[in-house]
Amino acid sequence: MVDLLAINPIAFSLGGLHVRWYGILIATGIILGFIVVQREMVKRGMHPDFLTDLLVWAVPIAIISARIYYVVFSWGYYKDNLGEVIQIWNGGIAIHGALIGAFITTYVFTKRRGISFWKVVDIAVPGLLIGQIIGRWGNFMNQEAHGGAVSEKFLNTTIIPDWIMNQMTIEGVTYHPTFLYESMWNLVGLVIIILLRKVALKRGEMFLFYLTWYSFGRFFIEGMRTDSLYGGVLRAAQVVSVVTIVIAVLLFVTRRYVQKIKTTYQDK
């Protein structure tokens, strides 16, 4: 292992304001995702301002719901520290909460605009994955969202670069870079989704694939993490992942079955 100093999570300071790499990377992911999705929406004939109008609502609601999710599953602490519930600047948001808030907002927004929810989320999936791929590196900067301690054998045989493993070394102990595993899993998912564009999928099935793919990987990666949120004795993210997979698969099968019945009826 190369002996390097850990990366400072603070990118720069302006007076008393500290700008963290975490925030910069999250913002970068959102911006790049926005650019990709915006271009695709315009290409498909949607109004250029539609995505901007949606994000005006979806982004703040996603942040709030991400915080609510985190607080709910950390209630054992926050019930005795209610003053810290709104202190999001001290950390404590969850991607599942953000996704739930964003999807609900998108559903309501598309219904009010008279636009297909399935069409919008299908288009949005690549941008969403780009945001998650980049955003996870904010955890790298903060030395968080890691797994358990790695063995000496792992360190001697891993192909993961030393500069990553060095950042995952905290107080002399090196941990699994689960942020990296999830980022790479999402990258593979993005490549598959790009390839799936050549397949005759029905509207909404790209989105359902995303839900299944991300949740499947997150279930196993979450099992490695040491900072999981719990609902009783169960890891919250694993429960949400299983429920999401079941719902996505049921929706896929049901929508295909209903479409088949409609097609058969129309052919008679």
C-alpha positions as CSV (number, residue, x, y, z in Angstrom):
1,M,0.0,0.0,0.0
2,V,1.2,3.5,-0.8
3,D,1.4,5.6,2.3
4,L,-0.6,8.8,1.4
5,L,-2.4,11.3,3.5
6,A,-6.2,11.0,3.5
7,I,-8.0,13.4,1.2
8,N,-9.4,16.4,2.9
9,P,-13.2,16.3,2.7
10,I,-13.3,20.1,2.5
11,A,-12.6,21.3,-1.0
12,F,-12.1,25.0,-0.1
13,S,-13.3,27.6,2.4
14,L,-14.8,31.0,1.9
15,G,-14.6,32.8,5.1
16,G,-16.4,30.6,7.6
17,L,-18.2,28.7,4.8
18,H,-16.6,25.3,4.1
19,V,-17.4,23.8,0.7
20,R,-17.1,20.0,0.9
21,W,-16.2,17.6,-1.9
22,Y,-19.4,15.7,-1.0
23,G,-21.6,18.6,-2.1
24,I,-19.5,19.3,-5.2
25,L,-19.8,15.7,-6.4
26,I,-23.5,15.5,-5.7
27,A,-24.1,18.7,-7.6
28,T,-21.8,17.5,-10.4
29,G,-23.8,14.3,-10.7
30,I,-27.1,16.2,-10.8
31,I,-25.9,18.6,-13.5
32,L,-24.4,15.9,-15.7
33,G,-27.5,13.8,-15.3
34,F,-29.7,16.8,-16.1
35,I,-27.8,17.5,-19.3
36,V,-28.2,13.9,-20.5
37,V,-31.9,13.7,-19.7
38,Q,-32.7,17.1,-21.0
39,R,-31.2,16.3,-24.4
40,E,-33.1,13.1,-24.6
41,M,-36.4,14.7,-23.6
42,V,-36.0,17.4,-26.3
43,K,-35.1,14.7,-28.9
44,R,-38.3,13.0,-28.0
45,G,-40.4,16.1,-28.6
46,M,-40.9,17.2,-25.0
47,H,-40.9,20.9,-24.0
48,P,-37.3,22.1,-23.2
49,D,-38.5,23.6,-19.9
50,F,-40.3,20.4,-18.7
51,L,-37.3,18.9,-16.9
52,T,-36.3,22.2,-15.3
53,D,-39.9,22.7,-14.0
54,L,-39.9,19.2,-12.6
55,L,-36.6,19.5,-10.9
56,V,-37.6,22.7,-9.2
57,W,-40.0,20.5,-7.2
58,A,-38.2,17.1,-7.2
59,V,-34.8,18.2,-6.0
60,P,-35.8,19.9,-2.7
61,I,-38.5,17.3,-2.0
62,A,-36.0,14.5,-2.6
63,I,-33.5,16.2,-0.1
64,I,-36.3,16.6,2.5
65,S,-37.5,13.0,2.0
66,A,-33.9,11.7,2.2
67,R,-33.6,13.4,5.5
68,I,-36.9,12.2,6.8
69,Y,-36.0,8.6,5.8
70,Y,-32.7,8.9,7.7
71,V,-34.3,10.4,10.8
72,V,-37.1,7.8,10.9
73,F,-34.6,5.0,10.9
74,S,-32.3,6.7,13.3
75,W,-35.2,7.7,15.7
76,G,-33.5,6.1,18.6
77,Y,-31.0,9.0,18.5
78,Y,-33.1,11.9,17.2
79,K,-36.0,11.4,19.7
80,D,-33.6,12.7,22.4
81,N,-32.0,15.3,20.1
82,L,-35.0,16.9,18.3
83,G,-33.1,20.1,17.7
84,E,-30.8,18.2,15.3
85,V,-33.5,16.8,13.1
86,I,-33.3,19.7,10.7
87,Q,-29.5,20.0,10.8
88,I,-28.9,18.3,7.5
89,W,-25.6,20.2,7.1
90,N,-24.2,17.9,9.8
91,G,-24.9,14.8,7.6
92,G,-27.6,12.2,7.5
93,I,-29.5,11.6,4.3
94,A,-30.4,8.4,2.5
95,I,-30.6,7.7,-1.2
96,H,-33.7,5.5,-0.8
97,G,-35.5,8.4,0.8
98,A,-34.4,10.7,-2.0
99,L,-35.6,8.3,-4.7
100,I,-39.0,7.8,-3.0
101,G,-39.5,11.5,-2.8
102,A,-38.3,12.1,-6.4
103,F,-40.5,9.4,-7.9
104,I,-43.7,10.5,-6.0
105,T,-43.0,14.1,-7.1
106,T,-42.5,13.0,-10.7
107,Y,-45.7,10.9,-10.6
108,V,-47.8,13.9,-9.3
109,F,-46.1,16.3,-11.7
110,T,-46.6,14.2,-14.8
111,K,-50.3,13.6,-13.9
112,R,-50.9,17.4,-13.6
113,R,-49.1,18.0,-16.9
114,G,-50.9,15.2,-18.7
115,I,-47.7,13.4,-19.6
116,S,-46.9,9.7,-19.2
117,F,-45.1,9.0,-16.0
118,W,-43.6,5.9,-17.5
119,K,-42.2,7.8,-20.5
120,V,-40.6,10.4,-18.2
121,V,-38.9,7.9,-15.8
122,D,-37.7,5.8,-18.7
123,I,-35.9,8.8,-20.2
124,A,-34.7,9.9,-16.7
125,V,-33.0,6.5,-15.8
126,P,-29.6,7.1,-17.5
127,G,-29.3,10.5,-15.9
128,L,-30.3,9.1,-12.5
129,L,-27.6,6.5,-12.7
130,I,-25.0,9.0,-13.7
131,G,-25.9,11.0,-10.6
132,Q,-25.6,8.0,-8.4
133,I,-22.3,6.9,-10.0
134,I,-20.7,10.2,-9.3
135,G,-22.5,11.0,-6.0
136,R,-21.1,7.9,-4.3
137,W,-17.6,9.3,-4.6
138,G,-18.7,11.9,-2.1
139,N,-18.8,9.1,0.4
140,F,-15.2,8.3,-0.6
141,M,-14.2,11.9,0.2
142,N,-15.9,11.7,3.6
143,Q,-14.4,8.2,4.3
144,E,-17.9,6.9,4.9
145,A,-20.4,4.3,3.6
146,H,-17.6,1.7,3.8
147,G,-17.7,-2.0,4.7
148,G,-16.0,-4.0,7.3
149,A,-12.2,-4.3,7.8
150,V,-10.4,-6.1,5.0
151,S,-7.8,-8.8,5.5
152,E,-4.1,-8.6,4.7
153,K,-4.7,-11.1,1.9
154,F,-7.3,-8.8,0.3
155,L,-4.8,-5.9,0.4
156,N,-2.1,-8.0,-1.2
157,T,-4.3,-9.3,-4.0
158,T,-6.8,-6.5,-4.8
159,I,-6.7,-4.6,-8.1
160,I,-8.3,-1.6,-6.4
161,P,-5.8,1.3,-6.7
162,D,-3.8,2.2,-3.5
163,W,-5.1,5.7,-3.4
164,I,-8.6,4.4,-2.9
165,M,-7.7,1.9,-0.3
166,N,-5.6,4.6,1.5
167,Q,-8.6,6.8,1.7
168,M,-10.5,3.8,3.2
169,T,-7.9,3.5,5.9
170,I,-9.2,5.1,9.0
171,E,-7.2,5.1,12.3
172,G,-4.9,2.4,10.9
173,V,-7.7,0.1,9.8
174,T,-8.5,-0.4,6.1
175,Y,-12.2,-1.0,5.2
176,H,-14.0,-2.4,2.1
177,P,-14.8,0.5,-0.3
178,T,-18.4,-0.3,-0.6
179,F,-19.1,3.1,-2.1
180,L,-16.9,1.9,-5.0
181,Y,-18.7,-1.4,-5.4
182,E,-22.0,0.4,-5.6
183,S,-20.7,3.1,-8.0
184,M,-19.3,0.4,-10.3
185,W,-22.5,-1.7,-10.1
186,N,-24.4,1.4,-11.2
187,L,-21.9,2.0,-14.1
188,V,-22.5,-1.6,-15.4
189,G,-26.3,-0.9,-15.1
190,L,-25.9,2.3,-17.1
191,V,-24.1,0.4,-19.9
192,I,-26.8,-2.3,-19.9
193,I,-29.5,0.3,-20.1
194,I,-27.8,2.0,-23.1
195,L,-27.7,-1.4,-24.8
196,L,-31.4,-2.1,-23.9
197,R,-32.4,0.9,-26.0
198,K,-32.0,-1.4,-29.0
199,V,-34.5,-3.8,-27.5
200,A,-38.2,-3.4,-28.1
201,L,-39.1,-2.8,-24.5
202,K,-42.5,-1.5,-23.5
203,R,-42.9,2.0,-22.0
204,G,-41.8,1.9,-18.3
205,E,-39.8,-1.3,-18.5
206,M,-36.5,0.5,-18.6
207,F,-37.4,2.1,-15.3
208,L,-38.5,-1.2,-13.9
209,F,-35.2,-2.7,-14.9
210,Y,-33.4,0.1,-13.2
211,L,-35.3,-0.5,-10.0
212,T,-34.5,-4.2,-10.1
213,W,-30.9,-3.8,-11.0
214,Y,-30.1,-1.2,-8.4
215,S,-32.0,-2.9,-5.7
216,F,-30.4,-6.3,-6.3
217,G,-26.9,-4.9,-6.1
218,R,-27.7,-2.6,-3.1
219,F,-29.1,-5.6,-1.2
220,F,-25.7,-7.4,-1.2
221,I,-23.6,-4.3,-0.9
222,E,-25.6,-3.1,2.1
223,G,-24.9,-6.3,3.8
224,M,-21.2,-5.4,3.8
225,R,-21.7,-1.9,5.3
226,T,-21.0,-0.9,8.9
227,D,-23.2,2.2,8.9
228,S,-26.6,0.7,7.9
229,L,-29.9,2.2,9.1
230,Y,-32.0,-0.4,10.9
231,G,-35.7,-1.0,11.2
232,G,-35.7,-3.3,14.3
233,V,-33.2,-6.0,13.6
234,L,-33.3,-5.7,9.8
235,R,-31.2,-3.4,7.6
236,A,-33.7,-0.8,6.2
237,A,-32.0,-0.6,2.8
238,Q,-32.1,-4.4,2.4
239,V,-35.8,-4.5,3.2
240,V,-36.6,-1.6,0.8
241,S,-34.5,-3.3,-1.9
242,V,-36.4,-6.6,-1.6
243,V,-39.8,-4.8,-1.6
244,T,-38.7,-2.8,-4.6
245,I,-37.6,-5.9,-6.5
246,V,-40.9,-7.6,-5.8
247,I,-43.0,-4.6,-6.9
248,A,-40.9,-4.0,-10.0
249,V,-41.2,-7.7,-11.1
250,L,-44.9,-7.8,-10.4
251,L,-45.4,-4.6,-12.4
252,F,-43.4,-6.0,-15.3
253,V,-45.3,-9.3,-15.4
254,T,-48.7,-7.7,-14.7
255,R,-48.3,-5.0,-17.4
256,R,-47.1,-7.6,-19.9
257,Y,-50.1,-9.9,-19.1
258,V,-52.6,-7.1,-19.3
259,Q,-51.2,-5.9,-22.6
260,K,-51.3,-9.5,-23.9
261,I,-55.0,-9.8,-23.0
262,K,-55.8,-6.5,-24.7
263,T,-54.0,-7.5,-27.8
264,T,-55.7,-10.9,-27.9
265,Y,-59.1,-9.2,-27.4
266,Q,-58.5,-6.7,-30.1
267,D,-57.4,-9.4,-32.6
268,K,-60.7,-11.3,-32.2
